[in-house]
Amino acid sequence: MRELILGGARSGKSAYAEAAAQASGLDVAVIVTAQAGDHEMAERIAHHRADRPTDWAVIEAPSRLADALQAVATPKRFVVVDCLTLWLSNLLADFDESHSAPLPAGFLQERQALLDLLPGLPGRIALVSNEVGWGVVPMGRLSRVFVDEAGRLNQALGRACERVTLVAAGIPVTLKSP
């Protein structure tokens, strides 16, 4: 089963995904997409790492998410992907902000690879993503493209996943269930 877990920053979405993985009784792998570009992000990564059980496999995949999922998903494994919006940010890092610039080809390829692979993956898959579309329209082009593409990605994954859960204030609300 595939589940998309949405929420705002510090909403409890990662904790919810990790609790589901722990309760599943399955072998757990966590695919992380964050990169420690500065001291504050390094601290966030260290905090998440310290909270995870030490027997969970951790795979770093800042860009090639479909490849990482294909390598670790098995019928007896629960895979947590944390998080899709950081992955999206990584893929859009080289975006040209000029008005005529298309989306980076690498982003389009990686997004399609994920969407093509997801339906056939074995085991349990929990995809953690930020819901970023509830705020104001951003001022800069890159920020608008990021919000638009995060929304499009979440919509596509919401259709592809059997379960979609919104987490707000640490409380999960089921939006879609099998």
C-alpha positions in Angstrom: 0.0 0.0 0.0 1.1 3.5 -0.8 0.3 6.4 1.5 0.9 10.2 0.9 1.3 12.0 4.2 0.8 15.8 3.9 1.1 18.6 6.4 2.8 21.9 7.1 6.2 22.5 8.6 6.4 20.8 12.1 2.9 19.4 11.7 3.9 15.9 12.9 3.8 14.3 9.5 7.3 12.6 9.8 6.5 11.4 13.3 3.2 10.0 12.0 5.0 8.2 9.2 7.7 6.8 11.5 5.1 5.6 14.0 3.2 3.8 11.3 6.5 2.2 10.1 7.3 1.1 13.7 3.8 -0.3 14.3 3.8 -2.3 11.0 6.1 -5.0 12.3 7.9 -4.9 8.9 11.6 -4.2 8.2 11.9 -0.4 7.8 14.0 1.7 5.4 13.9 5.5 5.4 14.9 7.3 2.2 16.0 10.8 3.2 16.2 13.7 0.7 17.7 16.5 2.8 21.1 17.8 2.3 23.0 19.6 5.0 23.7 22.9 3.1 24.1 24.9 6.3 24.5 24.5 10.1 20.7 24.7 10.8 19.8 22.1 8.3 22.6 19.8 9.6 21.0 20.1 13.1 17.6 19.2 11.7 19.0 16.2 10.0 20.8 15.1 13.2 17.6 15.5 15.2 15.7 13.2 12.8 18.5 10.7 12.8 18.6 10.6 16.6 14.9 10.0 16.8 14.9 7.0 14.4 15.5 3.4 15.7 19.1 2.4 15.0 18.1 -0.8 13.1 16.3 1.1 10.3 18.2 1.3 7.1 18.7 4.9 6.0 19.3 5.7 2.3 20.3 9.2 1.1 18.6 10.2 -2.1 18.6 13.9 -2.7 17.8 13.5 -6.4 17.3 9.9 -7.8 14.3 8.9 -5.7 12.8 6.4 -8.0 16.1 4.5 -8.2 16.4 4.5 -4.4 12.8 3.3 -4.0 13.3 0.5 -6.6 16.4 -0.6 -4.8 14.8 -0.9 -1.3 11.1 -1.7 -1.7 10.3 -5.3 -0.9 7.1 -7.1 0.1 8.2 -7.3 3.7 9.5 -3.7 4.0 8.0 -0.4 5.1 9.7 2.4 3.3 9.4 6.0 4.5 10.4 8.8 2.1 11.1 12.0 4.0 10.5 14.3 2.3 9.2 15.0 -1.2 9.3 18.8 -1.0 13.1 18.8 -0.1 13.6 16.4 -3.1 11.7 18.8 -5.3 13.8 21.7 -4.0 16.9 19.8 -4.8 15.7 19.1 -8.3 14.8 22.7 -8.9 18.1 24.1 -7.6 19.4 24.8 -11.1 16.1 26.4 -12.3 16.7 29.5 -14.5 14.4 32.2 -13.2 14.1 34.0 -16.5 10.5 34.2 -17.8 11.1 32.0 -20.8 13.0 29.2 -19.0 11.4 25.8 -19.1 11.4 23.4 -16.1 14.7 21.6 -15.8 14.7 18.3 -17.8 16.2 16.4 -14.9 13.3 17.5 -12.7 10.7 16.4 -15.3 12.5 13.0 -15.8 12.8 12.3 -12.1 9.2 13.3 -11.4 7.9 11.0 -14.2 10.2 8.1 -13.0 8.6 8.4 -9.5 5.1 8.5 -10.9 5.7 5.5 -13.2 7.4 3.4 -10.6 5.1 4.0 -7.6 2.1 1.8 -8.6 4.2 -1.3 -9.0 6.2 -1.1 -5.8 5.9 -3.9 -3.4 5.5 -3.5 0.4 4.3 -0.4 2.3 5.4 3.0 1.1 4.9 6.3 3.0 5.6 9.5 1.1 6.0 12.6 3.3 5.3 15.9 1.7 4.6 19.5 2.7 1.3 21.1 1.9 2.6 24.4 0.7 -0.4 25.8 -1.2 -2.4 27.3 1.7 -0.3 30.5 1.9 0.0 33.6 -0.2 1.2 33.5 -3.8 5.0 33.9 -3.5 6.7 37.0 -5.0 9.6 35.4 -6.8 9.3 33.2 -9.9 11.3 30.3 -8.4 9.1 30.3 -5.3 6.0 30.3 -7.5 7.3 27.5 -9.6 8.2 25.5 -6.4 4.7 26.0 -5.0 3.0 25.1 -8.3 5.2 22.0 -8.8 4.8 20.8 -5.2 1.0 21.1 -5.6 1.0 19.2 -9.0 3.2 16.5 -7.5 1.0 16.1 -4.4 -2.1 15.9 -6.6 -0.5 13.2 -8.9 0.7 11.2 -5.8 -2.7 11.6 -4.2 -4.3 10.0 -7.2 -1.7 7.2 -7.2 -1.7 6.4 -3.5 -4.4 4.2 -1.9 -4.3 6.3 1.3 -3.8 10.1 1.8 -3.4 11.5 5.3 -3.2 15.2 6.3 -1.4 15.8 9.6 -2.1 19.1 11.4 -1.1 19.8 15.0 0.1 16.2 15.3 -3.4 14.9 14.5 -3.8 12.7 11.4 -6.9 13.2 9.3 -7.6 10.6 6.6 -8.4 12.3 3.2 -8.5 9.0 1.2 -8.5 5.4 2.2 -8.8 2.1 0.5 
